[in-house]
């Protein structure tokens, strides 16, 4: 999630509230959870961090799906807490039962994030890392450094458009779904939806599990060369050249919708 300067200054409280709500939804177990925040260092980000801390401390702990998922979450959070390059800026209410996820927000510097690959490791659950950058150039460095993501969210106002434009070529290579002024948790089932992304977000960046192009995950092209009609699959035997062209055009259209 990228927080651009004008949006961050103009909508600090709303962004903090939306962020915590998305982060803690379902104990943070949505695969599009906003677990990584990138923003420019300064008073606006300081206010966002303070607002986030105040909101998240009211967030109750939530039971995770399995003991194994909870154990992995605890290990990831403890690793961040023990990392000298990261510090806790907000923490949710303590658990009152087994396998309950206590929300955490951490803060690190861009230089430390770039130098330490452990800071990029996912903490599956309601934990997020804020990366504060000293300049626009450092924001570009951080985005170039990212692994493949399912989503990238851009929170921006009109004054931020030029800065966002310079990052788009990189973000298009890094994520399967780009969204503006929204929250990534939740996936609308529609023709144009892409729920996939470059490795390691998914194993094959050309496919999606939601949307019209999802059918391509289960298809593999086969060429029948110089086959007698009697051996061709029924769909090909019954189709004339015009129907075949329409079939191919339909596949291409499905691919375009899924991109």
RASULWO-V137394 format. One record per pair of residues at least 12 apart in sequence whose ideal C-beta (glycine too) atoms are under 6 Angstrom apart, sorted by the first residue. I is the first residue (numbers start at 1). J is the second residue. If there is no record, write none. Layout:
# RASULWO-V137394
I/J + I/J
This chain:
# RASULWO-V137394
1/34 + 1/37 + 1/153 + 2/38 + 2/154 + 3/39 + 3/155 + 4/156 + 4/160 + 5/40 + 6/157 + 6/159 + 6/160 + 7/155 + 7/156 + 7/157 + 7/160 + 8/44 + 8/48 + 9/44 + 10/157 + 12/47 + 12/48 + 12/51 + 13/51 + 15/155 + 16/48 + 16/51 + 16/52 + 16/55 + 18/183 + 20/55 + 20/56 + 22/34 + 22/183 + 22/185 + 23/126 + 23/128 + 24/59 + 24/103 + 24/126 + 25/185 + 27/62 + 27/64 + 27/101 + 27/126 + 28/125 + 28/126 + 30/185 + 32/150 + 32/151 + 32/184 + 32/185 + 34/184 + 35/128 + 36/129 + 37/130 + 38/131 + 38/142 + 40/133 + 41/132 + 41/134 + 45/132 + 49/89 + 52/90 + 52/105 + 53/89 + 53/90 + 56/90 + 56/92 + 56/103 + 59/92 + 59/103 + 60/93 + 61/93 + 61/95 + 61/100 + 61/102 + 62/101 + 63/99 + 63/100 + 64/99 + 64/101 + 67/99 + 70/99 + 73/101 + 73/125 + 76/123 + 77/104 + 77/123 + 77/127 + 80/106 + 85/108 + 85/112 + 85/116 + 86/106 + 86/108 + 87/107 + 88/106 + 89/105 + 89/107 + 90/105 + 91/104 + 101/125 + 101/126 + 103/126 + 104/127 + 105/128 + 106/129 + 107/130 + 108/131 + 110/131 + 110/133 + 110/138 + 110/142 + 113/131 + 114/145 + 143/167 + 143/170 + 144/170 + 146/174 + 147/200 + 148/197 + 148/198 + 148/199 + 148/200 + 148/201 + 149/174 + 149/175 + 149/197 + 149/201 + 150/176 + 150/197 + 150/201 + 151/175 + 151/177 + 151/184 + 152/171 + 152/175 + 152/178 + 153/179 + 153/184 + 154/180 + 155/181 + 175/197 + 176/194 + 176/196 + 176/197 + 177/194 + 187/210 + 189/210 + 191/212 + 191/257 + 192/257 + 193/210 + 193/211 + 194/208 + 194/211 + 195/208 + 195/209 + 195/210 + 196/208 + 208/258 + 211/258 + 212/254 + 212/257 + 212/258 + 213/254 + 213/255 + 213/258
